[in-house]
Amino acid sequence: MAVTTPAKLDAHALRADFAYLEELVNGSPIAYLDSASSTQKPKQVLDAMREFYEHSYANIHRGVYRLAERATEGYEGARSKVAAFINAPSTREVIFTRNATEAINLVAYGWGLDNLGPGDVVIVSELEHHANLVPWQYIASRTGASVRAIPIDDLGELNLDVLDAIAREGNVKVVGVGLVSNTLGTINPVERIAAFAHAQGAILVVDAAQAAPHRAVDVQALGCDFLAFSSHKLCGPGGAGALWGKAELLEAMSPFNLGGSMIRSVALDKTTFNELPYKFEAGTQAIAEAYGFGVAIDYISEIGLPAIEAHEHELTAYALDKLAELDFIKVFGPPVERRAGIISFDVAGVHPHDVAQILDWEGIAVRAGHHCTQPLMTRLGVAATTRASFYLYSLPEEVDRLVAGLLKVKKSLG
Ligand SMILES: Cc1ncc(COP(=O)(O)O)c(C=O)c1O
């Protein structure tokens, strides 16, 4: 069998696409190690959006004049790019949302309110971002369903052995899990979870916010029913995200937002709803942002997700090795083979906010806090962590600077 290694990306060369990465902070180039939170934007995306706003912008789907047609083509072209990016069987199954959070809320409200009730169980995990926990808690409280969480082991990996016991507690109707943990970088075995969910007759909702920007995501291979992700984490603009869902589920679902564009006909006493995907896109959409989302997909697809994944894997392996040499650092999460480019750690005796502050003086941007995963913080026994995360423009030199910065933290505060 031929072994293919992904083409390597040239992070130094790619940095020229990102204006901020050329800036100096206190005389040092910026080491932006917070891409899990949001990525920098390449000039290709920004230029395309400016061009779109200048020459192709009008409201979509309504106008018969040519500018409106051009705008509609740009918007619907982006939908086709999103569909191809995740191997969706049909563009009708791709709904533009503001972000991953709104995509998950759409499922929780649109599917959950009508289909959950007393005795039903929604399974999430201890790793979940609040975006894939709080909507389920809320809809469960409105419907009388309950929420159970798959616990993690000490490496931050899901303990799937508990699934059968949870299933005995009620009718499992929803399983909602992330593909990649935004705090620990854990890559979850979603295909196995899909098999469990479907054996229960449950739907599987996958939060791909931390996966889609970094590794190939194929909704058909995953076997999920819904999948959510955001543009701003994959070099695209804020204000755009996507929900993919199986057509038969979306068709049977109630709309989430109501008003203009999502209707077929309206009388004073009755409204019928538009076909997919428009039924879920009420009001004027973030048109240029959806367009920019499509351009960002082109940008990262051209670099190649296998190359991006391999680059981040190499950086993560390097960083884990380097951090392991520092006896005052405790790294949370799984070994590199089962981890994406995200590293959360504790610096002995120093609050993560102080760590991040001192690193900022060195021109190193990391995130400090609970990362919207408070139940996970409770499980880890900490209030917060410091988190470094990588993307296609991250460099090994930045890992070295992080390590040097942490030694300074220890010297000043440790
Ligand atoms: C795993 C995960 N899910 C969901 C979200 C929410 O994404 P957004 O804020 O773009 O809606 C995030 C954002 O950090 C995330 O990391």
The ligand as a Gaussian input file, in Angstrom:
#p B3LYP/6-31G(d) Opt

LIG

0 1
 C      -15.846000      23.535000      21.104000
 C      -16.564000      24.835000      20.882000
 N      -17.865000      24.813000      20.670000
 C      -18.572000      25.921000      20.443000
 C      -17.955000      27.137000      20.468000
 C      -18.769000      28.351000      20.231000
 O      -18.363000      28.951000      19.067000
 P      -18.934000      30.377000      18.698000
 O      -18.534000      31.284000      19.813000
 O      -18.270000      30.700000      17.421000
 O      -20.396000      30.216000      18.592000
 C      -16.593000      27.233000      20.717000
 C      -15.912000      28.532000      20.792000
 O      -14.890000      28.676000      21.387000
 C      -15.876000      26.033000      20.916000
 O      -14.574000      26.059000      21.145000

